[in-house]
């Protein structure tokens, strides 16, 4: 099965953040993507990995904040 390629705008919509936020994540290397011409593409598997990592960080922060 081939990994779906998402645009920067599709990722921003799914994450409910601005296009600028996704652009900054890509430029910093926090979210992996690649350019096709002038447009960014992000693999669905990379977005899934990023979202999983972020949710784990939030859970860990919430758990340790109670100590």
VENHU-V943956 format. One record per residue. N is the residue number from 1. RES is the residue in one small letter. PSI is psi in whole degrees, -180 to 180 (NA if undefined). OMEGA is omega in degrees with one decimal (NA if undefined). D_FIRST is the distance of its C-alpha to the first C-alpha in Angstrom with 1 decimal. Layout:
<<N:RES:PSI:OMEGA:D_FIRST> <N:RES:PSI:OMEGA:D_FIRST>>
This chain:
<<1:x:132:-177.5:0.0> <2:x:143:179.6:3.8> <3:x:126:179.1:6.6> <4:x:140:178.6:9.1> <5:x:126:-177.9:12.5> <6:x:149:174.5:15.5> <7:x:165:176.6:19.1> <8:x:-42:-178.9:21.9> <9:x:-38:177.8:23.4> <10:x:-42:179.3:20.3> <11:x:-45:179.3:20.2> <12:x:-43:179.6:24.0> <13:x:-45:-180.0:23.9> <14:x:-34:-178.9:21.5> <15:x:-9:-178.5:23.6> <16:x:47:175.3:26.8> <17:x:173:-179.4:28.3> <18:x:160:174.6:29.6> <19:x:-38:179.7:27.9> <20:x:-37:178.8:30.5> <21:x:-46:179.2:29.3> <22:x:-41:178.1:25.7> <23:x:-45:178.9:27.3> <24:x:-41:178.2:29.5> <25:x:-40:178.1:26.7> <26:x:-46:-177.9:24.9> <27:x:-35:178.7:28.2> <28:x:-13:-178.7:29.1> <29:x:10:179.0:25.8> <30:x:-35:176.3:25.3> <31:x:126:-177.7:22.0> <32:x:136:176.6:19.9> <33:x:179:179.1:19.2> <34:x:160:-178.2:20.0> <35:x:140:170.7:22.1> <36:x:104:-172.2:21.4> <37:x:-120:179.7:25.0> <38:x:-2:-174.9:26.7> <39:x:144:177.2:23.8> <40:x:148:172.4:21.7> <41:x:141:179.0:17.9> <42:x:131:177.8:16.4> <43:x:144:178.0:12.8> <44:x:-40:-179.8:11.9> <45:x:-34:177.8:11.5> <46:x:-41:176.8:15.0> <47:x:-42:177.9:16.5> <48:x:-44:179.4:15.5> <49:x:-46:-179.4:17.1> <50:x:-47:-178.6:20.1> <51:x:-39:177.9:20.7> <52:x:-45:179.7:20.7> <53:x:-42:-179.8:23.0> <54:x:-40:179.8:25.2> <55:x:-36:176.9:25.5> <56:x:-39:177.9:26.5> <57:x:-41:179.4:29.1> <58:x:-43:179.5:30.6> <59:x:-43:-179.2:30.9> <60:x:-42:179.4:32.5> <61:x:-42:179.9:34.8> <62:x:-37:-179.5:35.9> <63:x:-46:-177.9:36.6> <64:x:-22:178.9:38.6> <65:x:-23:-179.3:40.4> <66:x:-9:-177.8:42.1> <67:x:NA:NA:43.8>>
